[in-house]
Amino acid sequence: MSNSIKYLLEESKLPKTWYNISADLPKPLSPPLHPGTHKPVGPDDLAPLFPMALIGQEVSQEREIEIPEPVREIYKQWRPSPLFRARKLEKKLDTPAKIYYKYEGVSPTGSHKPNTAVAQAFYNKEEGTKKIITETGAGQWGSSLAFACSIFKIDLDVYMVRVSFDQKPYRKMIMQTYGARCVASPSNETNIGKAILKKDPNNTGSLGIAISEAVEMAAQNDSTKYSLGSVLNHVLMHQTVVGNEAIMQMEMAGDYPDILIGCTGGGSNFSGLAFPFLGKKFRDKKDIKVIACEPKSCPSLTKGKYAYDFGDTGNLTPLVKMHTLGSSFMPPATHSGGLRYHGMAPMVSHLKEIGALEAKAYGQKECFEAGVIFAKVEGIVPAPEATHAVKGAIDVALECKKNGKSKTILFNLCGHGHFDMQAYGDYFDNKLEEDVYHEAEVNKALKSLPKIA
């Protein structure tokens, strides 16, 4: 096999269903709760924000959910995405491990995010939505939803976390190219944004704040809906097209992963690759080790408390049980904007609690170092978020070298870094600050967790 071999599926083999891990959980997920009554939320509680089709998927217990044919047709623009054997990286590390990566940077917007953006835009269009409002961290979600909304002719407003809005201007331009409006968050357009800016005019923003702004605006009009790019069950499920493809591609390669790795912020790209393999583990006892890699500055899985909390800073969303650093926690302004979220997806959090996965936290300097190593030998410049998965894979491969054991590693390279080159510039110029975990600020935020009887 050549160094650059990629395992391609025929277009006809593009998965026809998404995988819903809820059907195979050894222990059921805790339900979301109404913020006022603390009772489980029902469809009517979510209807002002989401189309009913997505609400149904959010609570579904069916193992396979059919991918609508119009969505599959759009997927064919870049799916199936390639799976590569990283032979040059293996040689560089002098490891007996075999390293594979699923590359999602081939999508029109350069990341995994269109997998759910297209699906969400489709279901909104089917139910007559005229406008969608969302938030974005690094801009990958905002640009992907802008792409999807342009296809289905839906207006889109995006509240982009201010630090990324300033660091990554080209992502804003991509959104504008697709016809979306992009606003730095916190903004003066919402009550929540105004209150935060009044207290701190230089606030760098967070995903929690941007979610609050988007939800506040979306709830004001019946023909406007809200869309989220991670965290929720239906979002993670849409991403499983990645893992479903990877299972078929690994079969084509005559191999199967011993260790699965992904970066985690809200949990979507990690879940997309991991959930189908975990399903096989639950159903068929097909053993696999799963590692979630997160930033040291925002380590919800490794340092967060497993408790009910709000998904946003303004406390407008339902309460969900997740690993959280507290909804008021303000993560440091790192370049990995897509990982700067105070909580982890309830499903990912639940899987960690039942021992189905483990988590590791890394600093951004060591992750960028790993990203540069990867780029030099494999030719792809990873997005800052994806460097965490690269770092995780390299560490496991070096551990294999140390103990002389050959393992098969598969990780998700969830996007390229072509619009994040300022981050790499800061790394090369030694301007990149190391991740700092502000324990005192986390403890303060955790004191405000909702009291659930």
PEGIZI-V952329 format. One record per backbone hydrogen bond with DSSP energy under -0.5 kcal/mol. CO is the residue of the C=O (numbers start at 1). NH is the residue of the N-H. E is the energy in kcal/mol with one decimal. If there is no record, write none. Layout:
# PEGIZI-V952329
co-><CO & CO>
nh-><NH & NH>
e-><E & E>
This chain:
# PEGIZI-V952329
co-><2 & 3 & 5 & 6 & 7 & 10 & 11 & 16 & 18 & 19 & 20 & 21 & 21 & 22 & 32 & 33 & 34 & 39 & 42 & 42 & 43 & 43 & 46 & 46 & 49 & 51 & 51 & 52 & 53 & 54 & 55 & 56 & 63 & 65 & 66 & 68 & 68 & 69 & 70 & 71 & 72 & 74 & 75 & 75 & 82 & 83 & 84 & 84 & 85 & 86 & 87 & 88 & 89 & 90 & 90 & 97 & 98 & 98 & 99 & 100 & 101 & 101 & 102 & 102 & 104 & 107 & 110 & 111 & 112 & 113 & 113 & 114 & 116 & 117 & 118 & 119 & 120 & 121 & 122 & 123 & 124 & 125 & 130 & 131 & 132 & 133 & 134 & 136 & 139 & 140 & 141 & 142 & 143 & 144 & 145 & 146 & 147 & 148 & 149 & 149 & 155 & 156 & 157 & 158 & 158 & 159 & 160 & 161 & 161 & 162 & 163 & 164 & 168 & 168 & 169 & 170 & 171 & 172 & 173 & 174 & 175 & 176 & 181 & 183 & 185 & 190 & 191 & 192 & 193 & 194 & 195 & 196 & 200 & 204 & 206 & 207 & 208 & 208 & 208 & 209 & 210 & 211 & 212 & 213 & 214 & 215 & 217 & 218 & 221 & 223 & 223 & 225 & 230 & 232 & 233 & 234 & 235 & 237 & 237 & 238 & 239 & 240 & 241 & 242 & 243 & 244 & 245 & 246 & 247 & 248 & 249 & 250 & 251 & 258 & 259 & 260 & 261 & 262 & 266 & 267 & 268 & 269 & 270 & 271 & 272 & 273 & 274 & 275 & 276 & 277 & 278 & 279 & 280 & 280 & 281 & 285 & 289 & 290 & 291 & 291 & 292 & 292 & 293 & 294 & 295 & 296 & 298 & 299 & 299 & 300 & 305 & 305 & 307 & 309 & 312 & 318 & 319 & 320 & 320 & 322 & 322 & 323 & 324 & 326 & 329 & 332 & 335 & 336 & 337 & 339 & 340 & 342 & 345 & 346 & 347 & 348 & 349 & 350 & 351 & 351 & 352 & 358 & 360 & 362 & 363 & 364 & 365 & 366 & 367 & 368 & 369 & 370 & 371 & 372 & 373 & 374 & 374 & 375 & 380 & 381 & 383 & 385 & 385 & 386 & 386 & 387 & 388 & 389 & 390 & 391 & 392 & 393 & 394 & 395 & 396 & 397 & 398 & 399 & 400 & 400 & 405 & 407 & 407 & 408 & 408 & 409 & 410 & 411 & 411 & 412 & 413 & 413 & 414 & 415 & 417 & 420 & 420 & 421 & 422 & 423 & 424 & 425 & 426 & 426 & 427 & 431 & 436 & 437 & 438 & 439 & 440 & 441 & 442 & 443 & 445 & 446 & 450 & 451>
nh-><5 & 87 & 85 & 8 & 83 & 13 & 14 & 67 & 65 & 21 & 23 & 24 & 25 & 25 & 41 & 319 & 38 & 34 & 45 & 46 & 46 & 47 & 49 & 50 & 226 & 54 & 55 & 56 & 57 & 58 & 59 & 60 & 20 & 18 & 68 & 71 & 72 & 73 & 74 & 75 & 76 & 77 & 78 & 79 & 103 & 7 & 86 & 101 & 87 & 90 & 91 & 92 & 93 & 94 & 95 & 99 & 100 & 409 & 86 & 411 & 84 & 103 & 104 & 413 & 107 & 110 & 416 & 114 & 115 & 116 & 117 & 118 & 120 & 121 & 122 & 123 & 124 & 125 & 126 & 127 & 129 & 128 & 155 & 225 & 157 & 227 & 159 & 161 & 143 & 144 & 145 & 146 & 147 & 148 & 149 & 150 & 151 & 152 & 153 & 154 & 132 & 181 & 134 & 160 & 183 & 136 & 185 & 164 & 165 & 166 & 167 & 168 & 171 & 172 & 173 & 174 & 175 & 176 & 177 & 178 & 180 & 179 & 158 & 160 & 162 & 194 & 195 & 196 & 197 & 198 & 199 & 200 & 203 & 163 & 210 & 211 & 212 & 313 & 314 & 213 & 214 & 215 & 216 & 217 & 218 & 219 & 220 & 221 & 224 & 130 & 131 & 133 & 232 & 236 & 237 & 238 & 239 & 19 & 240 & 241 & 242 & 244 & 245 & 246 & 247 & 248 & 249 & 250 & 251 & 252 & 253 & 255 & 254 & 289 & 410 & 291 & 412 & 293 & 345 & 271 & 272 & 273 & 274 & 275 & 243 & 277 & 278 & 279 & 280 & 281 & 282 & 283 & 284 & 286 & 285 & 287 & 260 & 358 & 262 & 293 & 294 & 360 & 264 & 362 & 298 & 299 & 300 & 303 & 304 & 304 & 307 & 324 & 322 & 320 & 315 & 311 & 33 & 309 & 322 & 307 & 324 & 344 & 305 & 329 & 331 & 334 & 337 & 339 & 340 & 341 & 207 & 325 & 349 & 350 & 351 & 352 & 353 & 354 & 356 & 357 & 355 & 292 & 294 & 296 & 367 & 368 & 369 & 370 & 371 & 372 & 373 & 374 & 375 & 376 & 377 & 378 & 379 & 379 & 382 & 417 & 387 & 388 & 389 & 389 & 390 & 391 & 392 & 393 & 394 & 395 & 396 & 397 & 398 & 399 & 400 & 401 & 402 & 403 & 404 & 405 & 407 & 98 & 409 & 258 & 259 & 100 & 261 & 102 & 413 & 414 & 104 & 105 & 112 & 383 & 420 & 423 & 424 & 425 & 426 & 427 & 428 & 429 & 431 & 432 & 430 & 433 & 438 & 439 & 442 & 443 & 444 & 445 & 446 & 447 & 448 & 449 & 452 & 453>
e-><-1.4 & -0.6 & -1.1 & -0.9 & -0.6 & -2.2 & -1.6 & -2.9 & -2.1 & -0.7 & -1.5 & -1.7 & -0.6 & -0.7 & -1.9 & -2.8 & -2.3 & -3.4 & -1.0 & -1.0 & -0.5 & -1.6 & -1.8 & -2.2 & -2.6 & -0.7 & -1.8 & -2.6 & -1.7 & -2.1 & -1.2 & -0.7 & -3.1 & -3.0 & -0.6 & -0.7 & -2.3 & -2.5 & -1.4 & -2.7 & -1.7 & -2.0 & -2.3 & -3.2 & -2.5 & -2.3 & -0.6 & -2.3 & -1.9 & -2.2 & -2.3 & -2.4 & -2.4 & -1.0 & -1.7 & -0.5 & -0.5 & -3.6 & -3.0 & -1.9 & -2.9 & -0.6 & -0.7 & -2.3 & -1.2 & -1.4 & -1.7 & -0.5 & -1.9 & -1.2 & -2.1 & -2.3 & -3.0 & -2.5 & -2.3 & -2.3 & -2.1 & -2.5 & -2.3 & -1.2 & -2.6 & -1.6 & -2.1 & -2.3 & -2.0 & -1.6 & -2.5 & -2.3 & -2.4 & -1.6 & -2.8 & -2.0 & -2.0 & -2.2 & -3.0 & -1.9 & -1.2 & -1.8 & -0.7 & -2.2 & -2.6 & -2.3 & -2.3 & -0.8 & -3.2 & -2.0 & -2.9 & -0.8 & -2.5 & -2.2 & -2.0 & -3.1 & -1.0 & -1.0 & -1.8 & -2.1 & -2.1 & -2.2 & -2.3 & -1.8 & -2.7 & -1.1 & -3.1 & -3.0 & -2.9 & -2.4 & -2.1 & -2.0 & -2.5 & -2.1 & -1.4 & -2.5 & -1.9 & -2.3 & -2.4 & -2.6 & -1.6 & -1.5 & -0.5 & -2.2 & -2.4 & -2.9 & -2.5 & -2.0 & -2.6 & -1.9 & -1.2 & -1.1 & -1.5 & -2.5 & -1.6 & -2.4 & -2.6 & -2.2 & -2.3 & -1.9 & -1.2 & -0.5 & -1.6 & -1.0 & -2.3 & -2.7 & -1.7 & -2.3 & -2.3 & -1.3 & -2.6 & -2.8 & -1.6 & -1.8 & -1.8 & -2.7 & -1.1 & -2.9 & -2.4 & -3.0 & -1.6 & -2.8 & -1.7 & -2.1 & -2.3 & -1.5 & -2.8 & -2.6 & -1.9 & -0.7 & -2.7 & -2.6 & -1.5 & -1.7 & -2.7 & -2.8 & -2.5 & -1.3 & -1.1 & -1.2 & -3.1 & -2.5 & -1.7 & -0.5 & -0.5 & -2.6 & -2.8 & -2.6 & -1.0 & -0.6 & -1.6 & -2.6 & -0.9 & -0.9 & -1.0 & -2.4 & -2.3 & -2.5 & -0.7 & -0.7 & -2.8 & -2.0 & -0.7 & -2.4 & -0.6 & -1.7 & -2.5 & -2.1 & -0.7 & -2.0 & -2.2 & -2.1 & -1.1 & -1.6 & -1.1 & -2.3 & -3.0 & -2.6 & -2.1 & -1.9 & -2.2 & -1.8 & -2.7 & -0.7 & -1.4 & -2.8 & -2.7 & -2.6 & -1.5 & -2.5 & -2.2 & -1.7 & -2.5 & -2.3 & -2.1 & -2.5 & -2.4 & -2.3 & -1.5 & -3.3 & -0.6 & -1.5 & -0.7 & -2.9 & -1.5 & -1.5 & -0.5 & -0.7 & -1.9 & -2.7 & -2.1 & -2.4 & -2.6 & -2.4 & -1.9 & -2.5 & -2.4 & -1.8 & -2.0 & -1.7 & -2.2 & -2.3 & -1.2 & -1.1 & -0.7 & -2.6 & -0.6 & -2.7 & -2.1 & -3.0 & -2.3 & -2.3 & -0.7 & -1.3 & -2.4 & -0.5 & -1.3 & -2.2 & -2.1 & -1.1 & -1.1 & -2.5 & -2.5 & -1.9 & -2.7 & -2.1 & -3.1 & -1.0 & -1.3 & -0.6 & -0.7 & -1.5 & -2.1 & -2.8 & -1.9 & -2.2 & -2.8 & -1.1 & -1.4 & -1.5 & -0.9 & -0.5>
